[in-house]
Amino acid sequence: MTAQITPDTLFKILGSGGEPCNGGSGKWNLPKGKRPGKWMPKIDGIIPCLRGYHLCRPQDLPKWSGDTLYIAEQRGLFVVHDDSKIVAEQARLIAQVPNYIGIMTQWTVDCAERCLVNFEKTFPDDNRVRDCIMMTRQFLQGEATKEELELAESAAWSAAASAWSAWSTAESAAWSAAESAAESAAWSAWSAARSAAKSAGSAARSAAESAAKSAGSAARSARSAEHDWQWKRLFELICAGEAS
């Protein structure tokens, strides 16, 4: 691959034969050797998700999946849509990014490892997820067999199922306890004084709304920060693959 990758590079994710894999039909003109693919026919009246050539910027890559990744370029009119892609009148593929599946596997393991602390806080004695991450890294380095990886993956899925079951049970119990406590408190308040109950209810609603807004804001900030880390890490791995 001779094309240089920069933060302004555009990409196209496709199936193994150059066919669209995230919607659309037809087949793209693939690069041959060091020659770019031919420009795709111009499409007038571009409409995101309906008409036009859909390409990714580096920050869009974590939102899409496929078998192959190509460096691409566009010409003519284009629009940015939903902070997830651009849609252009015309586009072509410049060069294929090598070992895209390996890059995505490495990136997925890196993302999983960042979340491992959340699982191990709740299940400190369960090493199945950690073992799977370690086994995947060994497999990527040629130090583990496919059979060993599949066994570790199966164990990790079992751990995930156990965690989901425990979370669902705990959530159900928490809601039941909350509803019971709320009913009891409401009845006592009603018995004591209807006006007091109304005041308490109003204050509780106000506090709950304020807490929900604060929690929602914190969650959005955390999600945005994690997405920034994810796409930058993926872009870093792509660039490292180019240099190797």
C-alpha positions as CSV (number, residue, x, y, z in Angstrom):
1,M,0.0,0.0,0.0
2,T,1.6,3.3,-1.1
3,A,-1.2,5.8,-0.2
4,Q,-0.4,7.8,2.9
5,I,-2.9,7.8,5.7
6,T,-3.6,11.1,7.5
7,P,-6.4,12.3,9.9
8,D,-8.1,13.7,6.7
9,T,-8.1,10.3,4.9
10,L,-11.4,8.8,3.8
11,F,-12.2,5.1,4.0
12,K,-14.6,2.6,2.6
13,I,-15.5,-0.6,4.3
14,L,-16.6,-3.4,2.0
15,G,-17.2,-7.2,1.8
16,S,-14.4,-9.5,0.7
17,G,-15.3,-9.1,-3.0
18,G,-15.7,-5.4,-3.1
19,E,-19.5,-5.5,-2.5
20,P,-21.3,-3.2,0.0
21,C,-21.8,-4.7,3.4
22,N,-23.6,-1.9,5.3
23,G,-26.4,-1.3,2.8
24,G,-26.4,-0.6,-0.9
25,S,-25.9,-2.8,-4.0
26,G,-23.6,-3.4,-6.9
27,K,-19.8,-3.6,-6.7
28,W,-17.0,-1.2,-6.3
29,N,-14.1,-0.9,-8.8
30,L,-11.1,-2.3,-6.9
31,P,-7.5,-1.1,-7.1
32,K,-5.1,-3.2,-9.1
33,G,-1.6,-3.3,-7.9
34,K,-0.5,0.3,-7.3
35,R,-3.2,1.7,-9.5
36,P,-6.4,3.1,-7.8
37,G,-9.8,1.7,-8.8
38,K,-11.7,3.6,-11.5
39,W,-14.0,6.4,-10.4
40,M,-17.5,5.1,-9.7
41,P,-20.3,6.6,-11.9
42,K,-21.5,10.0,-10.7
43,I,-24.8,10.0,-8.7
44,D,-26.8,13.2,-8.8
45,G,-29.2,14.2,-6.0
46,I,-27.3,12.5,-3.2
47,I,-29.4,11.5,-0.2
48,P,-27.8,10.0,2.9
49,C,-28.6,6.3,3.3
50,L,-30.4,6.3,-0.1
51,R,-28.3,7.8,-2.9
52,G,-24.6,8.4,-3.2
53,Y,-21.3,6.9,-2.2
54,H,-20.9,6.5,1.6
55,L,-17.5,6.9,3.0
56,C,-16.0,7.0,6.5
57,R,-13.7,9.5,8.2
58,P,-11.3,8.1,10.8
59,Q,-13.7,9.0,13.7
60,D,-16.5,7.1,11.9
61,L,-14.7,3.8,11.6
62,P,-15.8,2.2,14.9
63,K,-19.5,2.6,13.9
64,W,-19.2,0.3,10.8
65,S,-18.0,-3.3,10.2
66,G,-17.0,-5.4,7.2
67,D,-14.3,-7.7,5.8
68,T,-12.0,-5.2,4.0
69,L,-11.0,-1.6,4.4
70,Y,-9.9,0.7,1.6
71,I,-8.5,4.2,1.4
72,A,-10.8,6.2,-0.7
73,E,-11.3,9.7,-2.1
74,Q,-14.4,11.7,-3.3
75,R,-15.0,14.4,-5.8
76,G,-18.0,16.7,-6.5
77,L,-20.6,17.5,-4.0
78,F,-20.7,15.7,-0.6
79,V,-22.5,16.0,2.7
80,V,-21.7,14.9,6.3
81,H,-24.5,12.9,7.8
82,D,-25.2,12.1,11.5
83,D,-21.5,12.4,12.4
84,S,-21.1,8.8,11.1
85,K,-20.2,9.2,7.4
86,I,-20.0,11.4,4.4
87,V,-22.0,10.9,1.2
88,A,-20.5,11.9,-2.1
89,E,-21.5,12.2,-5.7
90,Q,-18.5,10.3,-6.9
91,A,-15.8,8.2,-5.3
92,R,-13.0,5.7,-5.9
93,L,-10.8,3.3,-4.0
94,I,-7.1,4.2,-3.8
95,A,-5.6,1.2,-2.0
96,Q,-6.6,-1.6,0.4
97,V,-5.5,-1.4,4.0
98,P,-3.7,-4.7,4.7
99,N,-4.7,-7.1,7.5
100,Y,-8.0,-5.3,8.4
101,I,-9.4,-8.3,10.2
102,G,-6.3,-8.6,12.3
103,I,-6.4,-4.9,13.1
104,M,-10.0,-5.1,14.1
105,T,-9.3,-8.1,16.3
106,Q,-6.5,-6.3,18.0
107,W,-8.7,-3.2,18.5
108,T,-11.6,-5.2,19.9
109,V,-9.3,-6.8,22.4
110,D,-7.9,-3.4,23.5
111,C,-11.5,-2.1,23.9
112,A,-12.5,-5.1,25.9
113,E,-9.5,-4.8,28.2
114,R,-10.5,-1.2,29.0
115,C,-13.9,-2.5,30.2
116,L,-12.5,-5.4,32.2
117,V,-12.2,-3.4,35.4
118,N,-16.0,-3.0,35.4
119,F,-16.6,-6.8,35.2
120,E,-14.0,-7.6,37.8
121,K,-15.3,-5.1,40.3
122,T,-18.5,-7.2,40.4
123,F,-16.9,-10.6,39.9
124,P,-13.4,-10.4,41.3
125,D,-12.9,-14.1,41.4
126,D,-14.0,-14.8,37.8
127,N,-11.0,-14.9,35.4
128,R,-12.8,-16.2,32.3
129,V,-13.0,-12.8,30.5
130,R,-9.4,-11.9,31.4
131,D,-8.3,-15.3,30.2
132,C,-10.1,-14.9,26.9
133,I,-8.5,-11.5,26.3
134,M,-5.0,-12.9,27.1
135,M,-5.7,-15.9,24.8
136,T,-6.7,-13.7,22.0
137,R,-3.6,-11.7,22.3
138,Q,-1.5,-14.9,22.3
139,F,-3.4,-16.1,19.2
140,L,-2.7,-12.9,17.3
141,Q,1.0,-13.4,18.1
142,G,0.9,-17.0,17.0
143,E,1.3,-18.3,20.5
144,A,-2.1,-20.1,20.9
145,T,-4.1,-22.4,18.7
146,K,-7.5,-21.8,17.3
147,E,-8.9,-24.5,19.5
148,E,-7.5,-22.9,22.6
149,L,-9.0,-19.5,21.5
150,E,-12.4,-21.1,21.0
151,L,-12.4,-22.7,24.4
152,A,-11.4,-19.4,26.0
153,E,-14.1,-17.6,24.0
154,S,-16.8,-20.1,25.1
155,A,-15.8,-19.6,28.7
156,A,-16.0,-15.8,28.4
157,W,-19.4,-16.1,26.9
158,S,-20.5,-18.2,29.8
159,A,-19.1,-15.5,32.2
160,A,-21.0,-12.8,30.3
161,A,-24.3,-14.9,30.5
162,S,-23.8,-15.3,34.2
163,A,-23.1,-11.6,34.7
164,W,-26.2,-10.7,32.7
165,S,-28.3,-13.1,34.7
166,A,-27.0,-11.8,38.0
167,W,-27.6,-8.2,36.8
168,S,-31.2,-9.0,35.7
169,T,-31.9,-10.7,39.1
170,A,-30.4,-7.8,41.0
171,E,-32.3,-5.2,38.9
172,S,-35.6,-7.1,39.5
173,A,-35.0,-7.3,43.2
174,A,-34.0,-3.7,43.4
175,W,-37.2,-2.6,41.6
176,S,-39.4,-4.8,43.8
177,A,-37.8,-3.4,46.9
178,A,-38.1,0.1,45.6
179,E,-41.7,-0.3,44.7
180,S,-42.5,-1.9,48.1
181,A,-40.7,0.9,50.0
182,A,-42.4,3.5,47.8
183,E,-45.8,2.1,48.4
184,S,-45.2,1.9,52.2
185,A,-43.9,5.4,52.4
186,A,-46.7,6.8,50.3
187,W,-49.3,5.1,52.4
188,S,-47.7,6.4,55.6
189,A,-47.5,9.8,54.2
190,W,-51.1,9.7,53.1
191,S,-52.2,8.6,56.5
192,A,-50.2,11.3,58.2
193,A,-51.1,14.2,56.1
194,R,-52.2,14.5,52.5
195,S,-50.6,17.9,52.0
196,A,-47.3,16.6,53.3
197,A,-47.4,13.7,50.9
198,K,-47.9,16.1,48.0
199,S,-45.0,18.3,49.1
200,A,-42.8,15.2,49.6
201,G,-43.8,13.9,46.2
202,S,-43.1,17.1,44.5
203,A,-39.7,17.4,46.2
204,A,-38.9,13.8,45.3
205,R,-39.8,14.3,41.7
206,S,-37.7,17.4,41.5
207,A,-34.7,15.7,43.1
208,A,-35.1,12.7,40.8
209,E,-35.3,14.8,37.7
210,S,-32.2,16.8,38.8
211,A,-30.3,13.6,39.5
212,A,-31.3,12.1,36.2
213,K,-30.2,15.1,34.3
214,S,-26.8,15.1,36.1
215,A,-26.4,11.3,35.5
216,G,-27.4,11.7,31.9
217,S,-24.9,14.5,31.3
218,A,-22.1,12.5,33.0
219,A,-23.0,9.4,30.9
220,R,-22.9,11.4,27.7
221,S,-19.5,12.8,28.5
222,A,-18.1,9.4,29.4
223,R,-19.5,7.9,26.2
224,S,-18.0,10.7,24.1
225,A,-14.6,10.3,25.8
226,E,-14.7,6.6,25.2
227,H,-15.6,7.0,21.6
228,D,-12.7,9.4,21.1
229,W,-10.3,6.9,22.6
230,Q,-11.7,4.1,20.5
231,W,-11.5,5.7,17.1
232,K,-8.1,7.2,17.8
233,R,-6.8,3.7,18.9
234,L,-8.2,2.2,15.8
235,F,-6.7,4.9,13.6
236,E,-3.4,4.3,15.4
237,L,-3.5,0.6,14.6
238,I,-4.3,1.3,10.9
239,C,-1.3,3.7,10.6
240,A,0.9,1.2,12.4
241,G,-0.1,-1.5,9.9
242,E,0.7,0.9,7.1
243,A,4.2,1.5,8.5
244,S,5.0,-2.2,9.1
